[in-house]
Amino acid sequence: MNEQALRDWIQLTATPGLGNTSVRRLLAQFGLPARILAQPASALQSCISANQAQALLQPSDAIRSLQTATCAWLFAAPSSSLRRHIITLGDPDYPGRLLETADPPVLLYALGHEQWFGTEGLLKAWPDKSLAIVGSRTPTAQGNANAHAFSHALVSQGVSVVSGLALGIDTAAHQGALAAPPLETPTTIAVIGTGIDRVYPKHNHALAQQVAERGLIVSEYHLGTPPLAQNFPKRNRIISGLALGTLVVEAAPESGSLVTARLANEQGREVFAIPGSIHSPQSKGCHALIRQGAKLVETVADILEELPALLKPNPGNPASDAPKLGTAAPNNQQPESNPLLAALGYEPADLDSLSARTGWDVPTLQIQLLDLELQGQIARLPGGLYQRQASG
């Protein structure tokens, strides 16, 4: 793409009031942006309104500034091993799986290691095998552990992990993917809800750098786009659209992760959910998905059975070695050898309940619980509850 072509694409996609549907309609009617912008307003009105046509043909100073900034961003000489790329609808390296969805983005900004790009700057290939992992921004400790373990196991099976770089489950999923041996395709893809020149949340700045080095960061939003609340649910269609299926690890009843799951279902992709405690608010969204037909998942093997295309022969990392909830405790210690763990079970419990089960007084319980918490065998939950940690 030369500079003028890029300016045309920015003018087309950044014009206020023109959404993806209108832009795709113009592209279908007239062809590339240069041909669209060469039309008189009267001709454009076969696809868009008179006000929209006028705004498109008379770009504002803000759009001209965005054109200049985007050209500077794309065509700047690389100062590291990372490469910048803008993919337009219909480009040969546009992700085919996303193209099959009902609302494919017109532009995709991409940032990743130079190894993923060919001599002409095009992306060599999107991962053939990928799964989205999403969930709560405020997960339990067990939810974080599950997201990390499942992601690590999937990448070890040759499956790329797609998520959203948000706090909580997204962060754990990216970290689990990055902890696995690298793949020949991007290990993990972060689909963000801001301009690709911004990292949100700022806490994940270092993680974003690691994702770019081992995978890809992708956004449909123009440079400088701040973290607007309405953009995050919209970007979820890209997360689910890039993957063969979506795994929801933890989700409250109103979680944005359920939006991703719904979009995956509408796109004809598989939806998976990890069950949890009936007392945990962070499990209620997953339980609702399971009641609606999502597959209940305890191990990565459950996912691979449903999506055999994801499975690769890997004797060193068989699917049966994937994390299974509620098995052996850390250090190969059987949990029932500790009477407090046996009393706790796998449901959250408060001090009064544990005192009634064990016959211990509260001060003794607090000492024992603190010791188990430091060992990583239990987690403290909001509301004065404690929960045993399943090993990964």
C-alpha positions in Angstrom: 0.0 0.0 0.0 1.4 3.4 -1.0 0.9 6.6 1.0 -2.0 7.9 -1.1 -3.8 4.6 -1.0 -3.5 4.6 2.8 -4.8 8.2 3.0 -7.8 7.1 1.0 -8.5 4.1 3.2 -8.3 6.4 6.3 -10.6 9.0 4.8 -13.1 6.3 4.0 -13.1 4.5 7.4 -12.6 7.5 9.7 -15.5 9.6 8.3 -18.0 10.2 11.1 -21.3 8.5 10.6 -19.9 5.8 8.2 -20.0 2.4 9.8 -18.6 -0.8 8.5 -21.8 -1.7 6.7 -21.9 1.5 4.8 -18.2 1.3 3.9 -18.6 -2.3 2.7 -21.6 -1.2 0.6 -19.5 1.6 -1.0 -16.6 -0.8 -1.7 -19.0 -3.3 -3.3 -20.6 -0.6 -5.5 -17.5 1.4 -6.6 -14.4 -0.6 -5.8 -11.3 0.7 -4.1 -11.4 3.9 -2.0 -9.7 6.0 -4.7 -12.7 5.2 -7.0 -15.2 5.9 -4.3 -13.6 9.3 -3.5 -13.6 10.2 -7.2 -17.4 9.9 -7.4 -19.7 12.9 -7.2 -21.9 13.1 -4.1 -25.0 12.3 -6.1 -23.5 9.0 -7.1 -22.5 8.1 -3.6 -26.1 8.7 -2.4 -27.0 5.4 -4.0 -25.3 3.8 -0.9 -25.2 6.5 1.8 -27.1 9.6 2.8 -26.4 13.1 1.4 -24.9 14.2 4.7 -22.6 11.2 4.8 -21.5 11.8 1.2 -20.6 15.4 1.9 -18.7 14.4 5.0 -16.8 11.8 3.1 -15.8 14.1 0.2 -14.9 17.0 2.5 -12.6 15.5 5.2 -12.1 17.5 8.4 -8.8 18.7 9.7 -9.0 15.9 12.3 -9.1 13.3 9.5 -6.2 14.9 7.6 -4.2 14.8 10.8 -5.0 11.2 11.3 -3.9 10.4 7.7 -0.6 12.1 8.3 -0.1 10.3 11.7 -1.0 6.9 10.2 1.4 7.3 7.3 4.2 8.2 9.7 3.3 5.2 11.9 3.2 2.7 9.0 6.1 3.9 6.9 8.5 4.7 9.7 11.8 2.8 9.5 11.7 -0.1 12.0 13.7 0.5 15.1 13.4 -3.1 16.4 12.4 -6.5 15.3 8.7 -5.6 15.4 6.8 -4.7 12.2 3.7 -2.6 11.6 1.1 -3.5 9.1 -2.4 -2.4 8.0 -4.6 -5.0 6.4 -7.6 -4.0 4.3 -10.7 -5.9 3.4 -9.9 -8.0 0.4 -6.1 -8.0 0.9 -4.5 -11.4 0.3 -3.4 -11.6 3.9 -6.8 -10.7 5.4 -7.7 -13.5 7.9 -10.0 -15.9 6.0 -11.8 -17.0 9.1 -12.7 -13.5 10.0 -13.8 -12.8 6.4 -16.5 -15.5 6.9 -18.2 -13.6 9.7 -21.1 -11.2 9.4 -19.3 -8.0 10.2 -15.6 -8.2 9.2 -13.6 -5.1 10.0 -12.6 -3.0 7.0 -9.2 -2.2 8.4 -7.0 -4.2 10.7 -3.9 -2.7 12.3 -1.3 -5.4 13.2 1.9 -5.3 15.3 4.2 -8.3 15.6 7.6 -9.8 15.1 9.3 -9.6 11.8 9.3 -13.4 11.5 5.6 -13.3 10.8 6.0 -11.0 7.8 7.2 -11.8 4.2 9.5 -9.8 2.1 6.6 -7.6 0.8 5.5 -6.8 4.4 2.4 -9.1 4.2 1.6 -11.4 7.0 2.8 -14.9 6.0 -0.2 -16.7 7.5 -2.7 -16.5 10.3 -2.8 -19.5 12.6 -4.8 -22.4 11.2 -5.4 -23.7 14.7 -6.6 -21.1 17.3 -8.9 -20.9 20.2 -10.2 -17.8 22.0 -10.0 -17.8 25.8 -12.0 -15.1 27.6 -13.4 -14.5 31.0 -13.8 -12.1 34.0 -11.6 -9.1 34.6 -11.9 -9.9 38.3 -11.5 -13.7 38.4 -10.8 -15.9 41.4 -7.3 -17.2 41.9 -8.5 -20.6 40.6 -9.9 -19.0 37.5 -6.6 -17.3 36.8 -4.8 -20.6 37.3 -7.2 -22.4 35.0 -6.8 -19.8 32.2 -3.0 -20.0 32.4 -3.0 -23.8 32.5 -5.5 -24.3 29.6 -3.7 -21.8 27.5 -0.3 -23.3 28.1 -1.6 -26.8 27.3 -3.3 -25.6 24.1 -0.1 -23.9 22.8 1.8 -27.0 23.7 -0.6 -28.8 21.4 0.1 -26.4 18.6 -2.9 -24.2 19.1 -2.6 -20.4 19.2 -4.6 -18.6 21.8 -6.7 -15.5 21.0 -7.7 -13.1 23.8 -8.2 -9.4 24.6 -5.3 -8.2 26.7 -7.7 -7.2 29.5 -7.0 -7.7 33.1 -7.9 -11.0 34.7 -8.6 -14.1 32.5 -7.3 -12.4 29.3 -4.0 -11.7 31.0 -3.6 -15.2 32.4 -4.4 -16.7 29.0 -1.7 -14.6 27.2 0.8 -15.4 29.9 0.0 -19.1 29.8 0.5 -19.1 26.0 3.8 -17.2 26.3 5.1 -19.7 28.9 4.7 -22.6 26.4 7.3 -23.5 23.7 7.0 -21.1 20.7 5.0 -22.1 17.7 5.8 -21.6 14.0 2.8 -19.2 13.8 1.9 -16.5 16.3 1.6 -18.1 19.7 -1.0 -15.7 20.9 -3.1 -12.9 19.4 -4.3 -9.9 21.4 -7.3 -8.1 19.9 -7.5 -4.7 21.6 -10.2 -2.1 21.9 -8.0 0.9 21.5 -5.7 2.3 18.8 -2.8 0.0 18.3 -0.5 2.8 19.5 -2.0 2.6 23.0 -1.9 -0.1 25.7 -4.9 -0.5 27.9 -4.8 -1.2 30.7 -1.4 0.4 31.3 -0.6 -2.4 33.8 -0.3 -4.7 30.8 2.4 -2.7 29.0 5.1 -5.3 29.5 2.7 -8.1 28.6 1.8 -6.3 25.3 5.4 -6.1 24.4 5.8 -9.8 25.0 2.7 -10.6 23.0 4.0 -8.5 20.1 7.4 -10.4 20.2 5.8 -13.9 20.2 2.5 -13.2 18.6 0.4 -10.4 17.2 -1.5 -7.4 18.5 -4.5 -6.5 16.4 -7.0 -3.6 16.4 -9.6 -2.3 14.0 -9.5 1.2 15.7 -7.5 4.1 14.2 -4.4 5.4 15.9 -5.0 7.4 19.1 -8.4 5.8 19.8 -8.8 5.9 23.6 -10.3 3.1 25.7 -14.0 3.8 25.1 -16.5 1.5 26.8 -18.5 0.9 23.6 -15.5 -0.3 21.7 -14.7 -3.4 23.8 -17.9 -5.4 23.2 -17.6 -4.6 19.5 -14.0 -5.9 19.3 -15.2 -9.2 20.8 -16.5 -10.3 17.4 -12.9 -10.2 16.2 -11.7 -12.3 19.1 -14.3 -15.0 18.4 -14.1 -14.6 14.7 -10.3 -15.4 14.5 -10.8 -18.7 16.4 -12.4 -22.0 15.8 -14.0 -21.8 19.2 -14.2 -19.8 22.4 -13.5 -21.0 25.9 -15.1 -19.0 28.8 -13.2 -19.6 32.0 -15.1 -17.5 34.5 -17.9 -15.0 33.9 -20.4 -13.2 36.0 -24.0 -13.1 34.7 -23.5 -9.7 32.9 -19.9 -10.3 31.8 -18.7 -9.1 28.5 -17.3 -12.6 28.0 -20.8 -13.8 27.5 -21.1 -11.3 24.6 -18.0 -13.0 23.0 -19.6 -16.4 23.5 -22.9 -15.3 21.9 -20.9 -13.9 19.0 -19.0 -17.1 18.6 -22.3 -19.0 18.5 -23.7 -16.7 15.9 -20.6 -17.1 13.8 -21.0 -20.9 13.9 -18.1 -21.5 16.2 -18.0 -23.8 19.2 -18.4 -22.5 22.7 -16.9 -24.1 25.8 -17.2 -23.2 29.5 -15.5 -24.3 32.6 -17.9 -25.0 35.5 -17.3 -23.7 39.0 -18.8 -23.5 42.4 -22.6 -22.9 42.5 -21.8 -20.3 45.2 -19.4 -18.2 43.1 -20.8 -15.3 41.2 -17.9 -15.7 38.7 -19.2 -19.1 37.7 -22.8 -18.2 37.1 -22.1 -17.0 33.5 -20.4 -20.3 32.6 -23.2 -22.3 34.1 -25.7 -20.3 32.1 -23.7 -21.0 28.9 -23.6 -24.7 29.7 -27.4 -24.8 30.2 -27.7 -23.1 26.8 -25.6 -25.8 25.1 -22.0 -24.8 25.6 -19.7 -27.8 26.2 -18.7 -28.4 29.8 -14.9 -28.5 29.9 -12.7 -30.1 32.5 -9.6 -30.8 30.4 -8.1 -29.6 27.1 -8.9 -33.1 25.8 -12.6 -32.1 26.1 -11.9 -29.3 23.6 -9.8 -31.4 21.3 -12.5 -34.0 21.2 -15.0 -31.5 19.9 -12.5 -29.8 17.6 -10.2 -32.6 16.3 -8.7 -30.1 13.8 -6.9 -28.5 16.7 -5.1 -31.7 17.7 -1.5 -32.3 16.6 0.6 -35.4 17.3 2.7 -34.4 20.2 3.9 -37.4 22.3 5.7 -35.1 24.7 2.6 -33.2 25.5 -0.4 -35.5 25.1 -3.8 -34.1 25.5 -4.4 -36.4 28.5 -1.8 -34.3 30.3 -4.0 -31.2 30.1 -5.1 -29.7 33.3 -8.0 -31.5 35.0 -9.9 -29.8 37.8 -10.0 -31.3 41.2 -7.2 -33.9 40.9 -4.0 -34.2 42.9 -2.9 -31.4 45.2 0.5 -29.6 44.9 3.6 -31.5 45.6 1.7 -34.8 45.0 0.2 -34.5 48.4 -3.3 -36.0 48.6 -5.6 -33.2 49.9 -7.5 -35.6 52.1 -4.3 -36.1 54.2 -4.9 -32.6 55.5 -8.1 -32.6 57.6 -8.7 -28.9 56.9 -8.5 -29.4 53.2 -10.8 -32.4 53.5 -13.3 -30.3 55.5 -13.0 -27.4 53.0 -13.7 -29.6 49.9 -14.0 -27.7 46.6 -16.8 -25.3 47.6 -16.1 -21.9 49.2 -16.6 -21.9 52.9 -16.4 -19.3 55.7 -14.7 -19.6 59.1 -17.9 -20.5 61.0 -18.6 -23.4 58.6 -15.1 -24.7 58.8 -15.1 -24.4 62.6 -18.3 -26.5 62.7 -16.8 -29.1 60.4 -13.5 -29.5 62.1 -14.3 -28.6 65.7 -11.4 -26.2 65.8 -11.6 -22.7 67.2 -11.4 -19.7 64.9 -7.8 -18.6 65.9 -6.5 -22.1 65.2 -8.3 -22.1 61.9 -6.9 -18.8 60.9 -3.3 -20.0 61.5 -3.9 -23.2 59.5 -5.6 -21.3 56.7 -2.8 -18.8 56.4 -0.3 -21.6 56.2 -2.3 -23.3 53.4 -2.7 -20.0 51.6 1.1 -19.4 51.6 1.5 -22.9 50.2 -0.9 -22.0 47.3 -3.3 -24.7 48.3 -6.2 -22.4 49.1 -7.3 -18.9 48.1 -9.0 -16.2 50.0 -12.2 -15.0 48.3 -14.3 -11.8 48.9 -16.8 -12.0 51.7 -14.5 -13.9 54.1 -14.7 -17.2 52.1 -11.9 -19.7 51.4 -11.6 -22.1 48.5 -9.3 -24.9 47.8 -7.1 -24.6 44.7 -7.3 -27.4 42.1 -3.8 -28.3 40.7 -3.0 -27.6 37.1 
